[in-house]
Amino acid sequence: MAAPRTFISSSSSAFFGGVKSALTSVFVLVLMGTYIGIGALAHDFGFASWWLALSTVLVWAAPAQVILISALGAGATLFEVAIAVTLSAIRLFPMVVALLPLLRGPGTRLRDLLLPTHFTSVSMWVESLRLLPGISHERRIAFCNGLSVGYMGTAVTFGFVGFYLAAGLPPLLAGTLLFLTPMSFLVSTARNARAMVDRLALVLGLAIGPVLTYGQVDLDLMWTGIGGGTIAYAVHRLREALR
Amino acid sequence: MNAVVAELWPYLVLILVGFLPNEMWRAVGLVLARGLNEDSEIVVWSRAVATAILAGVIAKLILFSTGALATIPLPVRVAAAVCGFLAYLVMRRSVFAGVAVGEAVLLLGGFLFAH
């Protein structure tokens, strides 16, 4: 449902148009809930609120931040955390590849693409692919940056909200805030898992992860990902071959 | 000196094991900007690995909870997650319904059975 191509007079109005699109989209509600949960998680594991804000700006991927906070907080080695974060982030690569051709025009310099590349994450990516075709080429980068700043500002703000709510609420209510992260990630991951291979990977991860943790296996997150993901992928290939 | 290091250490950790391992894949996308099909085999595999890792983290957060969530008994946490997921399925795959029902069951169970 691409909007008709609109004429935008300047880069700054394209930027603010992007901010407005972000704040009026449904993703802003999702980000509020997600980052309230992550804020509570960061508080629970003993991180500073500014550390969380910086992680939102620098990492800008909610799954990677949840992995980072929970693994560091549970005392995993730095090597293990880095491996788990990087395995969760490979999906960003094809997203950037799909986004950049929409932003690149005849006069686009590499450095103009640095910010949109860093801003690439699920919410911004889905909305950019939907809205950019309706925007004139020379305003797309400004619009995309505005969209991302709108989302990131929301995420940083509600990270603080979740952090200080968790600090001030009685344990039962703080517990329900902490439950936001696993609950919302469980259903949103299930929702994103359209193909059989993704659904199988979800079920295998849910099963293998706790078993390896219970057995105190080293690098449990890495083995959960590589093991569960590869088994799901192998089953998918086998089904394709048998068809 | 040691106090300064201790103060900055969490931020150094954030950059080393959070920012860099995550950002490198965006940089790879910028450099190798040639078409990589969403259905190519390596993309399918990497998505499955990412999904399995995230699922493992979700399960750990529910089963091996810490802090305030640990004051709510394990059976209540598991029941809340199951009810939330069923509500998501029943309510035409609504993420909001899943989270709302899961949270409601957790709150009720926690109110009745918290340590």
Interface residues (C-beta under 8 A of the other chain):
Chain A: V30 G33 L41 D44 F45 F47 A48 W51 L54 S55 L58 V59 A61 P63 A64 Q65 V66 I67 L68 S70 A71 L72 G73 A74 L78 V81 A82 I83 A84 V85 T86 L87 S88 A89 I90 R91 L92 F93 P94 M95 V96 V97 A98 L100 P101 L110 L113 L114 T117 H118 T120 A166 P171 L172 A174 G175 T176 L177 L178 F179 L180 T181 P182 M183 S184 F185 L186 V187 S188 T189 A190 R191 A193 A195 V197 D198 L200 A201 L202 V203 L204 G205 L206 A207 I208 G209 P210 L212 T213 D220 L221 M222 T224 G225 I226 G227 G228 G229 T230 A232 Y233 H236
Chain B: P10 Y11 V13 L14 I15 L16 V17 G18 F19 L20 P21 N22 E23 M24 W25 R26 A27 V28 G29 L30 L32 A33 R34 G35 L36 E38 S40 V43 V44 W45 S46 R47 A48 V49 A50 T51 A52 I53 L54 A55 G56 V57 I58 A59 K60 L61 I62 L63 F64 S65 T66 G67 A68 L69 T71 I72 R77 A80 A81 G84 F85 Y88 R93 V95 G98 V99 G102 E103 L106 L107 G110 F111 A114
